[in-house]
Amino acid sequence: MADDDIELIERREAYRGYLRIDDYRLRHRLFDGGWSSPLVREVLDRGRCVGVLLFDPLRDVVVLIEQFRIGALAAGRAPWVIEVVAGVIENGESADLVARREAREEAGCEVLGLAQICDYIVSPGCSSETVALFCGRVDAGNVGGVHGLAHEGEDIRVSAVPAKRAFAALAEGRIANSMSIIALQWLALNHEALRGRWLSADARPT
């Protein structure tokens, strides 16, 4: 399937507030040939985002944040959610720049290096949101406290957690949002290799 296998009949902005919703009317080619009937779909236009799992290889800890999330409340879940640092990419920004900025704003951490994890669509059935996901090297020696930007309504508690304890929390279902699950599963698979690579880089003569 390619772009010419889609006929966009109409697209209009249905709502704009904290988020934006667009109405689409379209049809597309079918796998067995021919065209679908016209479809009407609403799309949450979220755009490009970044997530970064902060990891201190020397102390073998990850830095996780906790904050109130309205979506979790609406889903009947506990609304204070354990997450990785994340933010929205604005026009003209690069993903790595946003990862570094959000680490400072949300966790008080300076990113010393980045490893790319993946780039994925969060919920392709209803949202345009994509995430560039990284693991960021930090020094977690003085991590903690409450961070975030007051003018954005952020109230973010920051914790340094031993990596193995974070992996256990993931296995027990206490971390239950996709970005954090993907990032921690990736780190669990690459933990020793990444830690060894970053620590060996420190040992090289300058």
C-alpha positions in Angstrom: 0.0 0.0 0.0 1.2 3.5 -0.8 -0.2 7.1 -0.6 -2.1 6.7 -3.9 -4.0 3.9 -2.3 -5.8 6.4 -0.1 -8.4 9.0 -1.2 -8.8 11.8 1.3 -12.3 13.2 0.8 -12.2 15.7 3.6 -10.2 16.8 6.6 -11.3 19.4 9.0 -10.3 20.6 12.5 -13.0 19.5 14.9 -11.6 20.7 18.2 -8.6 22.7 19.5 -7.8 23.1 23.2 -5.0 21.5 25.2 -5.2 18.9 22.5 -6.4 19.0 18.9 -8.8 16.6 17.1 -9.2 16.4 13.3 -12.1 14.8 11.5 -11.1 12.7 8.4 -13.4 11.3 5.7 -11.6 8.9 3.4 -11.5 5.6 1.6 -8.6 3.2 0.9 -7.8 0.3 -1.3 -8.7 -3.2 0.0 -6.2 -6.1 0.2 -8.5 -8.1 -2.0 -8.9 -5.3 -4.6 -11.4 -2.4 -5.0 -12.0 0.4 -2.5 -13.5 0.6 0.9 -16.7 2.5 1.6 -16.1 6.1 2.8 -14.8 6.0 6.4 -15.2 8.7 9.0 -12.5 8.8 11.7 -11.4 11.2 14.4 -7.7 11.6 15.0 -6.0 13.1 18.1 -3.3 15.2 16.5 -0.5 14.9 19.1 2.6 15.1 16.9 6.2 14.1 17.7 7.3 13.3 21.2 10.5 12.2 23.0 11.0 9.8 25.9 14.2 9.2 27.7 15.0 6.5 30.3 17.7 8.0 32.5 20.4 5.5 33.6 23.5 5.9 35.8 25.8 3.0 34.9 28.2 3.6 37.7 25.5 3.3 40.4 23.4 1.0 38.3 20.2 3.0 38.9 17.5 4.4 36.7 15.8 7.7 37.3 12.0 7.5 37.2 9.4 10.2 37.7 5.9 10.2 39.1 3.1 12.7 38.2 -0.7 13.1 38.0 -2.2 11.9 34.6 -5.8 12.6 33.7 -5.9 9.7 31.2 -5.1 7.2 33.9 -7.9 8.7 36.1 -10.4 8.4 33.2 -9.3 4.8 32.6 -10.1 4.0 36.2 -6.4 3.5 37.2 -4.4 5.2 39.9 -3.7 8.7 38.5 -0.2 9.1 39.8 1.8 7.3 37.2 5.5 6.1 37.3 7.1 7.1 34.0 10.3 8.0 32.2 11.1 11.6 31.3 9.2 12.8 28.2 8.3 15.9 26.2 6.9 17.2 22.9 9.1 18.2 20.0 8.4 21.7 18.9 9.0 23.1 15.4 12.7 23.3 14.7 13.8 21.1 17.5 15.7 17.8 17.3 14.7 14.8 19.3 18.0 14.6 21.2 17.8 18.3 22.2 14.3 17.7 23.6 15.5 14.7 25.5 18.3 16.7 27.2 16.0 19.6 27.9 13.2 17.5 29.5 15.8 15.6 31.6 16.8 18.9 33.1 13.3 20.3 33.6 11.6 17.1 34.8 14.4 15.4 36.7 17.2 17.9 37.4 19.6 15.7 35.4 22.2 16.5 32.7 22.3 13.9 30.0 25.9 12.8 29.3 25.2 10.5 26.4 22.2 9.0 24.5 21.5 5.6 23.1 18.6 5.3 20.7 16.0 2.6 21.7 13.3 2.9 18.9 10.8 5.2 17.2 7.2 4.1 17.3 3.5 5.1 16.9 1.8 5.2 20.2 -1.8 4.4 19.2 -2.2 4.3 15.4 -5.9 3.6 15.6 -6.8 7.1 16.9 -3.7 9.3 17.3 -0.9 10.7 15.3 1.5 10.7 18.2 5.0 9.2 17.6 7.8 8.7 20.1 11.5 8.8 19.7 12.7 6.8 22.6 16.2 7.0 24.2 18.2 5.8 27.1 20.2 8.7 28.6 23.3 8.4 30.6 23.3 10.5 33.8 25.0 11.0 37.1 22.3 10.2 39.6 24.3 11.0 42.7 22.1 14.0 43.8 18.8 12.9 42.2 15.5 13.4 44.0 12.9 15.9 45.1 10.1 17.6 43.2 10.7 19.1 39.8 8.8 20.5 36.7 7.6 23.8 35.4 4.9 25.5 37.5 3.5 27.4 34.5 2.8 24.1 32.8 1.1 22.7 35.9 3.9 20.1 36.5 4.4 18.5 39.9 6.9 15.8 39.3 8.5 13.6 42.0 11.9 12.2 41.0 13.5 9.0 42.3 16.7 7.0 41.7 15.8 3.3 41.6 18.2 0.3 41.4 17.9 -1.1 37.9 17.0 -4.6 39.2 14.2 -3.1 41.4 12.8 -1.3 38.4 12.8 -4.5 36.3 11.0 -6.2 39.2 8.4 -3.4 39.4 7.9 -3.8 35.6 7.4 -7.6 36.0 4.9 -7.1 38.8 2.8 -4.7 36.7 3.5 -1.6 38.8 4.8 0.3 35.8 2.0 0.2 33.3 2.4 2.8 30.5 3.8 1.9 27.1 6.8 4.3 26.9 8.2 3.2 30.3 7.5 -0.5 29.6 9.3 -0.4 26.2 12.3 1.6 27.7 12.7 -0.7 30.7 12.3 -3.9 28.7 15.0 -2.6 26.3 17.3 -1.8 29.2 16.7 -5.2 30.7 17.8 -6.8 27.4 20.8 -4.5 27.0 21.7 -3.8 30.6 25.1 -5.4 30.9 26.2 -4.5 27.4 25.2 -0.8 27.7 26.6 -0.5 31.2 29.9 -2.1 30.2 30.2 0.2 27.1 29.5 3.4 29.1 31.8 2.4 31.9 34.6 1.3 29.6 34.4 4.7 27.9 35.2 6.3 31.2 38.3 4.1 31.6 39.8 5.1 28.2 42.9 7.4 28.5 42.2 11.0 27.5 
